[in-house]
Amino acid sequence: MFEMNGVLGALKKLSKERMDICEVCEDYNKKNDQCLKCRCFMSYKSALPISKCPAGKWNSINIKDLTKENKNG
């Protein structure tokens, strides 16, 4: 069973790491918070572990792996 605070913290960290990548990407429209390749709103997509970047800059991740990574480092 997951501890909710651990999951939420891990999701926030994942989203921030992904958004840091998006914000310097040539395909990111900061004004609309939208990827020009997939047309997704990145503040939402970046927080979904199962999502991945259409340009291959970040991949999907299993939620169990995400919480293990958050505990280890």
ABEGO torsion letter per residue (X at the ends): XBBAAAAAAAAAAAAAAAAAAAAABAABBAAAGBBAAAGBBAAAAAABAABBBAAGABBBBBAAAAAAAAAAX
